[in-house]
Amino acid sequence: MRITTSKDANSEDKLVKKSLARYFAVVANKKTAKFLIAKQVTAEFDSDNSLDVLWKCHKDCMKKFLTFQNQMDKSLESNTISLPEKSYFDLKVRIAEKMLGRCSFCNRRCGINRLAGNLGFCECGKAMNVSSIFVHLGEEPELVPSGTVFTMGCTMRCLHCQNWTISQWKKTSMEFTSQELASEIANLRLGGCRNANLVGGEPTPWVKHWLETFQYVNVNVPVVWNSNSYYSQETAQLLAGFADVYLLDFKYGPGDCAERISDAPNYWQVCIRNHLEAKKHGELIVRVLVLPGHLECCTRPILNWISQNLAPKTRVNLMFQYHPEWRASEIKELDCILSKRDKTEAVKAARQAGLMNFIT
């Protein structure tokens, strides 16, 4: 979109490394992935405890986790993993198991008993369904080569969805056990991937399955939570101490666009809450998909909010890959490709917002 000089490129490279400093350290095995740290934090709980009791324990463990992570990050010595009988990570798994019986992983809170095989809005059930597992070279530069796992189903209904065959279960999928998927994750990392990129569809319906999977992962690999951001407060708490990088979509502004186009009521409030939580507990890359005709209602308010509430140096991917897919023709302004003017004005809006660490 724009010509970048070598001086610009060097400046951008420094900003990326600074905004994702811990991630790069884990990639280089100089620091430890959060899930491995969480496995070393002792948790005292009974599996039969109520969710309220388990959540109280989770809150207490989070404080211990932060202290322990800080100690490990400062240590120059090789960290030897010592596993307690019950860990903070085990506690997360147990909470997620209980949540699956009355599903509330996404903001819709269907309350469906997926343990019994019932399906909610996302149509995800009891068994983990995977569309594909591969080395992705088309993600943000700092992520590639990325070890991506695309899961089925989604918590939104974007009429312009680029991955609609996955999100709407129109593609054949494979069932995986936690042990099988853990082996795939380890092989991707040992094969040279920088991270484990959990994507879809949408990873949110599979929080319980992802946590179970990483119980069996023992390689040091940063976890990238690649999400539409439409997840519940409980899911945000479970992700804290699990996700190293939050690769979050920011799709719509504060108006009615999210509900009209993606059947996602209250999206703006949910999205800003989860971005703020992500900033507290990990490192952020924010994806903003530029839509035709949505500069003033969506793109500009989003970019301004990011700059004012996350930081001007937040890593942002201003995405120009939109093209009409699935049912986009039902929305008049979306039944076209992105124009050159759309792109130019979006870049101008990012600069006017004061964003310093964005790519297109």
C-alpha positions in Angstrom: 0.0 0.0 0.0 2.8 2.4 0.8 6.5 2.6 -0.1 8.6 1.8 3.0 12.2 3.0 3.1 14.9 1.0 4.9 14.9 3.6 7.7 11.1 3.1 8.1 11.5 -0.7 8.0 14.2 -0.6 10.8 11.9 1.7 12.9 8.9 -0.6 12.4 11.0 -3.7 13.2 12.1 -2.1 16.6 8.5 -1.3 17.4 7.4 -4.8 16.7 10.1 -6.4 18.8 9.3 -4.0 21.7 5.5 -4.6 21.6 6.0 -8.4 21.4 9.2 -8.6 23.4 8.2 -11.6 25.6 6.8 -13.5 22.6 10.1 -13.2 20.8 11.9 -14.4 23.9 9.8 -17.5 24.1 10.3 -18.2 20.4 14.1 -18.1 21.1 13.6 -20.3 24.2 15.0 -17.5 26.4 11.7 -17.3 28.4 9.0 -19.9 29.1 5.5 -20.0 27.6 2.7 -19.1 30.0 1.0 -22.5 29.9 4.3 -24.2 31.1 4.6 -21.7 33.9 0.9 -22.2 34.9 1.7 -26.0 35.2 4.2 -25.2 37.9 2.0 -23.1 40.1 0.4 -25.1 42.9 -3.4 -25.0 43.2 -5.4 -26.5 46.1 -8.8 -27.5 45.0 -11.2 -30.5 44.9 -12.5 -31.5 41.5 -16.0 -31.7 43.1 -15.9 -28.1 44.2 -18.6 -25.8 42.9 -17.7 -23.4 40.1 -17.9 -20.5 42.6 -15.3 -22.1 44.8 -13.1 -23.0 41.8 -13.2 -19.5 40.5 -12.1 -18.1 43.9 -9.2 -20.5 43.8 -8.4 -19.4 40.3 -8.3 -15.7 41.4 -5.9 -16.6 44.2 -3.7 -18.7 41.8 -3.5 -15.8 39.3 -1.6 -13.7 41.9 0.8 -16.6 42.5 1.2 -17.1 38.8 2.2 -13.5 38.1 4.8 -13.6 40.9 6.2 -16.8 39.6 6.3 -15.7 36.0 8.1 -12.5 37.0 10.7 -14.6 38.9 11.2 -16.9 35.9 11.4 -14.1 33.4 14.2 -12.5 35.4 16.1 -15.7 35.9 19.2 -16.2 33.7 19.4 -19.8 34.5 17.7 -22.7 32.7 14.3 -23.3 34.3 13.6 -26.9 35.2 9.9 -27.7 35.2 8.7 -29.1 38.6 5.1 -30.1 38.5 2.9 -30.1 41.7 0.2 -32.6 42.3 -2.5 -30.1 41.3 -1.6 -27.0 39.3 -3.1 -23.7 38.3 -3.3 -25.1 34.8 -5.2 -28.2 36.1 -7.6 -25.9 37.8 -8.3 -24.1 34.4 -9.0 -27.4 32.8 -11.4 -28.4 35.6 -13.3 -25.1 35.4 -13.6 -25.4 31.6 -14.9 -29.0 32.0 -17.7 -27.8 34.3 -18.4 -24.9 31.9 -19.0 -27.3 29.1 -22.0 -28.7 30.9 -23.6 -25.3 30.7 -21.7 -23.6 27.9 -20.7 -20.0 28.5 -17.5 -19.7 26.6 -18.7 -17.1 24.2 -20.8 -14.0 24.9 -24.0 -15.6 23.9 -24.0 -17.9 26.9 -26.2 -20.5 25.3 -26.2 -22.6 28.5 -26.2 -25.8 26.4 -25.0 -29.0 27.9 -22.3 -30.0 25.4 -21.1 -32.8 27.7 -24.4 -34.5 26.7 -23.6 -33.9 23.0 -26.0 -30.9 22.6 -25.2 -28.2 20.1 -25.5 -24.4 20.7 -25.2 -21.5 18.3 -21.7 -22.5 17.2 -22.8 -26.1 16.6 -19.8 -27.4 18.5 -20.3 -30.4 20.6 -18.4 -32.7 22.9 -15.6 -33.9 20.5 -12.9 -31.6 19.1 -13.4 -31.0 15.4 -10.4 -29.8 13.3 -10.5 -28.6 9.7 -6.7 -28.5 9.1 -3.3 -28.4 10.7 -0.4 -26.8 8.7 2.5 -24.5 8.6 1.0 -21.1 7.7 3.2 -18.5 5.9 0.5 -16.0 5.3 0.1 -14.5 8.8 1.8 -11.4 10.2 5.6 -11.4 9.6 6.4 -11.8 13.3 4.3 -15.0 13.4 5.5 -16.9 10.4 6.2 -19.8 10.1 3.1 -20.3 12.2 1.8 -23.6 13.4 -1.9 -23.2 12.7 -4.8 -25.4 13.8 -8.1 -24.5 12.2 -11.1 -25.7 14.3 -14.7 -25.9 13.1 -17.6 -23.6 14.1 -17.9 -20.0 15.1 -19.6 -17.8 17.7 -20.6 -15.1 15.1 -22.4 -15.2 11.7 -20.4 -12.7 9.5 -22.2 -12.6 6.2 -18.9 -11.9 4.5 -17.0 -14.7 6.2 -13.9 -15.7 4.3 -13.7 -19.0 6.0 -17.4 -19.8 5.9 -16.9 -23.5 4.9 -15.2 -23.9 8.3 -17.2 -21.6 10.4 -20.5 -23.0 9.1 -19.5 -26.6 9.1 -19.7 -27.0 5.3 -16.3 -28.7 5.1 -15.3 -32.2 6.2 -13.5 -32.2 9.6 -11.5 -34.6 11.7 -12.0 -35.5 15.4 -8.9 -35.3 17.6 -8.2 -36.4 21.1 -6.2 -34.1 23.3 -3.2 -36.4 23.1 -3.3 -36.5 19.3 -3.6 -32.8 19.0 -0.8 -32.2 21.5 1.5 -34.4 19.4 0.6 -32.3 16.3 1.4 -29.1 18.2 4.8 -30.5 19.4 5.7 -31.6 15.9 4.9 -28.2 14.4 7.2 -26.5 17.0 10.0 -29.0 16.6 9.7 -28.6 12.9 10.5 -24.9 13.0 7.2 -23.1 13.7 7.4 -20.1 15.9 4.1 -20.6 17.7 0.9 -22.6 18.1 -1.7 -20.5 16.4 -5.2 -21.5 17.6 -7.7 -20.3 14.9 -10.8 -21.3 13.0 -13.7 -20.8 12.5 -13.2 -19.6 16.1 -11.2 -21.2 18.9 -13.5 -20.0 21.7 -16.0 -22.9 21.7 -13.0 -25.2 22.1 -11.5 -23.6 25.2 -11.9 -26.7 27.3 -10.4 -28.9 24.5 -7.5 -26.5 24.0 -6.6 -26.5 27.7 -6.8 -30.3 27.8 -4.6 -30.5 24.8 -1.9 -28.3 26.3 -1.8 -30.5 29.4 0.0 -32.9 27.1 2.3 -30.3 25.4 5.7 -30.2 27.0 7.7 -28.2 24.3 8.2 -24.5 24.9 5.9 -22.9 22.3 4.1 -19.5 22.6 0.3 -19.8 22.3 -1.3 -17.4 19.9 -5.1 -17.0 20.6 -6.5 -16.0 17.1 -10.0 -14.9 17.9 -13.0 -12.8 16.8 -12.9 -11.3 20.4 -16.5 -12.2 21.1 -15.8 -14.4 24.1 -17.1 -14.2 27.7 -15.5 -12.8 30.8 -15.0 -16.3 32.1 -13.1 -17.3 28.9 -10.9 -14.2 29.3 -10.0 -15.4 32.8 -9.1 -18.8 31.5 -6.9 -17.4 28.8 -4.9 -15.4 31.3 -1.9 -17.5 32.0 -2.4 -19.5 28.9 -2.3 -17.2 25.8 1.1 -15.6 25.2 -0.1 -13.5 22.2 -3.7 -12.3 21.7 -4.3 -12.0 17.9 -7.7 -10.3 18.2 -10.1 -9.1 15.5 -11.7 -5.7 16.0 -14.4 -5.9 13.4 -17.0 -3.2 14.1 -17.5 0.2 15.6 -20.0 1.1 18.4 -23.1 1.3 16.1 -25.3 -1.5 14.9 -23.0 -2.9 12.2 -21.9 -5.9 14.2 -25.5 -7.0 14.9 -26.7 -6.3 11.3 -23.8 -8.0 9.6 -22.5 -10.6 12.0 -25.5 -11.3 14.4 -23.3 -10.2 17.3 -25.2 -8.0 19.8 -23.2 -5.8 22.1 -20.0 -6.5 20.1 -18.3 -3.2 20.8 -18.6 -3.5 24.6 -17.5 -7.1 24.6 -14.6 -6.4 22.2 -13.2 -3.4 24.1 -13.4 -5.4 27.4 -11.5 -8.4 26.0 -8.8 -6.2 24.3 -8.2 -4.5 27.7 -8.0 -7.8 29.4 -5.6 -9.1 26.8 -3.4 -6.1 27.3 -3.2 -6.9 31.0 -2.4 -10.6 30.6 -0.3 -10.9 27.4 0.9 -9.2 24.2 -1.4 -8.0 21.5 -1.7 -7.9 17.8 -5.0 -6.3 16.7 -6.5 -7.1 13.3 -8.8 -4.5 11.7 -10.5 -5.7 8.5 -11.4 -2.7 6.5 -14.9 -3.0 5.0 -16.2 -1.0 2.0 -18.3 1.9 3.2 -17.5 1.5 6.9 -14.7 4.0 7.4 -16.6 6.4 9.6 -18.8 4.0 11.5 -16.2 1.3 12.1 -12.6 1.7 11.0 -12.0 5.2 12.3 -13.6 4.7 15.7 -11.7 1.4 16.1 -8.3 2.9 15.3 -8.9 5.9 17.6 -10.0 3.6 20.4 -6.9 1.4 20.0 -4.6 4.4 20.1 -6.2 6.0 23.1 -6.9 2.9 25.2 -4.2 0.3 24.2 -1.3 2.5 23.1 -0.2 4.2 19.9 2.6 1.6 19.6 0.2 -1.4 19.7 0.8 -3.8 16.8 -2.1 -3.4 14.4 -2.7 -5.2 11.1 -4.9 -2.9 8.9 -6.3 -5.6 6.6 -7.2 -4.9 3.0 -8.0 -8.5 2.0 -11.8 -8.0 2.0 -13.7 -9.5 -1.0 -17.4 -10.5 -1.1 -17.8 -14.1 0.2 -20.6 -16.3 1.4 -23.7 -14.1 1.8 -22.1 -10.7 1.5 -24.4 -9.8 -1.4 -27.2 -9.5 1.2 -25.5 -6.3 2.5 -25.6 -3.6 -0.2 -22.3 -1.9 0.6 -20.4 -5.1 1.0 -21.3 -6.5 -2.4 -18.1 -5.1 -3.9 -14.3 -5.2 -3.6 -12.4 -2.8 -1.5 -11.5 0.4 -3.5 -8.2 2.2 -3.7 -9.9 5.1 -1.9 -11.0 2.8 0.9 -7.4 1.7 1.5 -6.0 5.2 1.3 -8.5 6.7 3.7 -8.0 3.8 6.2 -4.2 4.4 6.2 -4.9 8.1 6.7 -7.2 7.4 9.6 -4.5 5.2 11.2 -2.0 8.0 11.0 -4.5 10.5 12.3 -5.2 8.3 15.2 -1.5 8.4 16.0 -0.8 4.7 15.5 2.9 4.0 15.0 3.1 0.2 14.7 0.7 -0.8 12.0 1.0 -2.8 8.8 -1.2 -3.2 5.8 
